[in-house]
Amino acid sequence: MQSDERLVIETPEQVGLELPVAGPGSRFLAVAVDTLLQFALYAGVAVAIAIVTGFSVRMPAFLRQAPTAVAILIMFCVYWGYFAFFEILWSGRTPGKRVAGIRVIKESGRPITVLEALARNILRAVDFLPAMYGIGVVVMLLNRYSRRLGDYVAGTVVVYEGRTHDVPGWADVPADALPAAPMTRISPAELRVIETYLQRRLELDELVRDSVAEQIAARVTQTTGVGPESGQSADDFLKAVARRVRDVARFR
């Protein structure tokens, strides 16, 4: 079951940014993948501890319980820290969310912070009750953005990530020459401006089109520190930027 709802964000530039909200189906796929990975980690820890315990008979008596204590600590960290760790590391994504093509963001459209990642995942234990995310599913079905309790507490929403093929007309533009890291500085509103220009540029007079393209390219250069290559037109530069942002930026 997928959601047809869209999160509409009004940016400071008064540009409406629409992000498709992830439904329960995609979120369960993500949780299923992440749960399997958690069990794989538990199994790895169990095997490692079993091997170490085999040598514990040679240890002093006060150290023989150390492997068990370490195993309990590691499993505790995996259970409580797995989701928050990856959402902090990968800007709102876990391995499961990457497979499902979804991401956690703030209601404002910005990336989540460490505190928000921790807050939404501490409540995961409550959402799981009485079993298999029973409370979480009920709460998700009762609100238009499919938010569970953890999302309400943290002020977050789970949305689908865009794909390069969603960018009409310039998806085949080579963009590998552009460095990836600076492209993450481009905001959703700036990306929307670039894409709006690219979609409507043929409607503009040639002189006006060149002027607008140069202005937007100058803004991109100011934000990222990356500009058009020698001999590259502002129009082609913006096509490559749109492609690269869609590939690597936080807002896709």
N, C-alpha and C positions, 0 to 999 in steps of 0.2 A: 504494500500500500504506500503510495507516494503522495506527497503534498503538492497541490497546485498553487499554494500561497507564495507570495513574493514579499520580501522585506523591502520596503521603500525607505530610502535614507535621503534626507535633504541635506546636501553638503553646504558648506559656507559659500560656495560659488553659486548656490541656488540651482544646482544641477541634481535632478532626481536620479538616484542610483537604485536600480532594482536588482535584488539578489534572490534567486529561487531558494525557498526554504526546504531543507531536507526532511522527508517524511519518515514515519516509523520503519518502513521497509529498509531503506538505506542505512538507517541508524542501527537496526538489528543486525544487518550484514556486518557493519563495522564492529559491533560488540562481539559478534560470533568469532570474527577473525582475531580480535584482540584477546578474547578469552582462551582461544586455542594456543596463542602465543604465551599467555600467562601459564597455562598448564605445561607447556613445553619447558618454560623456565623452572617451574616447580620440579618437573621430572629431572632436569639437569642438576638442580641443587641436590635432590634426593640421591642421585647416583654419585655425585661428588662426595657427599657426606658419608655414604655407605663405604666408599673407598677409603676415605680418611679414617672412619671408625674402625676399619680393619687393622689399622696400624695403632689404634689408640691403646691397645693392651700394653704397648711399650712405653706409653706416656706415664708421667707421674699421676697419681690418683686424682689430684685436684684439677688436672687438665682433661680428664677423660670425658667430662660432660661438655667440654667446649664445642666439639663439632655439632652437637644437638642444639646448643644455644645459638650458634652461628646460623644454623639452618632455619631456626624459628625466626631469627632477626631478618634474614634475607627474604623469607617468604612473606613476612609482615610488610617489608618494604615493597615487594613486588605487588602484593594485593592492594596496598594503599597508595603506592607511588607510581605505578606503571602508567596510568592514564595522564596524571598531572605531569609526569616527567616528559613524555612525548609531546603533549600539548604545549608545554613551555619550549621544548627544543625545536619543534617543527611548526611553530606559529599556529596552534590550534588543531593540529592533526596528530593522530596516532597511526600506527601501521594499518589498523583496520579502517580508519577514516580515509587513508590514502587509497586503499583498495576500493572503497565505496565512492570515492570522489567527493567527499564532504569535508567541511572544516568548521571549527568553532570560531566565532567572531563576537565582538561586542555588539550591542544593539545599535551603536553609532556607526558600525561598519569597520571600526578599527581593530587591529589585532588584540587578542586578550593578553593580559599581564600575568605575572607569576601568581599574584594574589587571586585573580579570577580563576585561573586554572586550578589552584588549590581548593578554592571555595566550591566550585561546581562538582569537584570530584569527591570532596568529603561527604557531600550529600548523596553520592552514588549509593552508599550503603542503605540510606532511607528509601531511595527510589527503587532499590532491588526488592524491598519487602512486598508481600510476604514471600515471594519467590519469583524468579525470572522477570525482574523489573515490573512487578505487578502495579505498584503505586505509580511508577514512572510512566507506564503505558497509559494508565487512566488519565493522569494529568496531561500527557501529550495529546490525547484525543479530545480533551476538553478546552484546548486553546488553539487558536488559528496558526500559531507559529511552531506547533509541536514541541513546546518547551517542557522539560521535566523540572522537578523542584530545584535541582542544582543550577539549571539555567536561570530560573527566577532569582535565586539568591545571588548569583554572580553577574546577572544582567547580560547574559549571553544568548546567542541564537546559533543553531547549526544550519549551514547553508551548503548548497551544491557549489563546487568549484567549476569555473568555466573551462572550456577546452579550446585549444588553438583552432580547431575547425569551426568554432562558433564565431570566429572573426571573419565576416564575409569579405571576399575580394582581395585580401592580402595575406591569407594564411600560407601561401607558398613563397612568401618573400624571405630570403635568407636573413637570419638574424643572429647567427652564432658569433659573428664578429663583435657584437655588442657585449660588453661585460655584464654578467648577470647581477652581481651585487648592487650596483648603483640603481638598477631598474626597480628594486624593491622600495626605493624612496618615492616613487610616483604614486600619488594617492588615487583612490577610486575616481574622484571627481576629475583629476587630470587625465586619467585614462579615458573617461567618458568624453572629455573634450576632444581628445585625439581621435577617438573612434567616430564621433559625430562629424568631425571635419572630413575624415576619410570616406564616410558614407555619402556626404553631401558635396564633396569638392567639385564634382563634375557639373553641378548646378551653378557654380560660381563663374564669373568672368575670369579669364586667365590671369589678369593682373591682380585682381582681388584675391584669387586663389593663392598665388605666389606670396602675396603679402601676408595673408592669414597663416599660411604654412610656415613662413619664416618667423612669425611672432610666436606660434606654438612651439616651434623647434627651439627658439631662444629660451622659452620658459622651461622646456625639458632640460636643456643644457644647464640652466641655472639650478635646477633641482638635483640633477644627477651628476653634473660635471662632465657629461659625455655629449659630444656634438657630432654633426655630420662629418663624414670622411671627406678628404679632398676630392672634389668633383662630384660628390653626392648631393642631389637636390634635397631641399627641405622636405618635399613630399615623400621621396623614397626613404628618407631618414625616419619620418613619422610612421611609415608602414612597418619598418624594421623594429621601431620602438614598441608599437602596438603588439607585434608578434612576440617580442622578447618579454614584455611585461606579462602577457598572457601565459607564457611558458614558466616564468620564474617568480613573479612578484607575489606578494602576500594576498592581493586582491585579484582574483581570477574570474 
